[in-house]
C-alpha cells in the first residue's frame, strides 16, 4: 500500500507536505521510496536528497500505463534495498491532466487522479486554507465526489492561521466523514527559493540540511501518524511472490545481445549545477544494457578521455553560462569529440550548451561549444507541454520516421547564426502538441552522430532508444 499526495491546485503545498512526510519518516530511520507524477525533475531531486533513494517519475504519456505499474511495482518490491514505506507526490490539481487520443472524451489523462486509478492507491488531499474557512467543506466534498473511483484517505489542512481558524475548518468538515490527517500552520520558516523554471535545485542550496531538519520536526508534530503509517507501509502480502523482481526492464536478464563480449561502453554524463535534469530510469537503463557512466562537470572539468558517447541532460546552463564559457578546455574537448564522430545525446540545456553562444536574461553573450550554428536566447515566453515527435532523420537515438512522446519546458529559443546548408544541421523533429488539432513545427538539431533537442524523453517504455544509442557508441569505438 502507499499514498498519493494531491492538491486542489498547483501551489496548495503538495511538495512541502511530501517533503515533511519523507523527512519525518527518514528521521525515524525507516527506508522510504518516493515517486513523482509527471515529467518533473526538480521535485525528485529534493525527494532523493531526503530519502537517499532516487525518486521515480510516473508519467503514462512519456511512457505508458503499463510502465507506470511496472515502475511502481519494481521500486516498492526492491529485493536488494526493500523500502518499508512508499509515497507518491502528485502534480498540479488532482484532476488536472490532458485530453489525448487515449481518452478523447476526458481531460484528466496523466493527472494525479489517473495515477491513483492505475495503481489503486488512496489519496491524501491537501487544501490551502489560508483564504477560506467554512468553504473548505464544499471544496473537499466536490473533489471527493467527482470521481467515485478515487479513494480519499483524508485531508491535510495547510496554512492554517490560528486555533480559531482550525476550529472553523474542522467544524465545516465534520459532516463529510473525511479524516483530518494533518494540520500545518502558516509559517515563513520553510522557504525554498525558486527561479524561472521552478524551485532552485537541491544541489545549489547550502542550507538545505537545516530546512530538511525543520521539515522533519514539522512532519513529526503535525500529522496523525497512527492513521498514516498503516496506509504508507508496504505489506509483504501485497507483493506476494513478486518481491524480488529482476532489475532489467522488459524481461531482459542479460546484457543486450549487441553488447555481449564487449568491454563496457563508457558514456560521459554531464552532471553538475548546470546539468542535472535526468530521469534516473534513463541512467539505469544505460547501465543495465552494459554502459559505464562517467559523470563529469562541464563547469570545471575537461571531458573524460576514453569514452564512446556523450549525454547532456537539461538544467540551467543560462544561469552558469559565464563559468561554462570560461572552461575553454571543456568546450574544445566536447567540440572535437562531436566533430570526430562521437555519438551525442543532448536535451534542452544540453542543446543550448552545444550552440555557438548562450545569451542570458541580461542580454550578455557567453561562448558555447559551437557545433550548432545558433544562439540560445533567453526570453520571457515559457514553452511548456507534451509533444508528439516524428523523427525527420536518423540520429544516434532514433530512426527516421520513428514517433516518440516527449516534454518541453524552457524559456529560451534558438536563433540561427548562419545561413546555408553547409552550416545548418538538418532539423531533427517534426513536433506536435498533444491534441490532433495542434499545428506542427520543426525542432531540434541533428547530425549523423548528434541528437540535440528541447524535447525531454523518458526511455522507460521504449528500450530501443538507449539500445540504439549504445549501438552507435559501439560502432564509434570499433572505428577508433
Helices and strands as residue ranges (DSSP letters): E 3-7, H 14-27, E 32-37, H 42-51, E 56-58, H 65-76, E 85-93, H 112-119, E 122-128, H 136-145, E 152-160, H 163-173, G 174-176, E 180-185, E 194-195, E 198-199, G 202-204, H 208-222, H 225-232, H 236-239, G 240-242, G 249-251, G 257-259, E 265-270, E 275-277, H 280-289, E 291-296, E 309-312, E 314-315, H 321-326, H 328-339, E 343-347, H 349-353, E 355-359, E 365-367, E 372-391, E 403-416, E 429-432, E 441-443, E 445-447, E 450-453, H 463-479
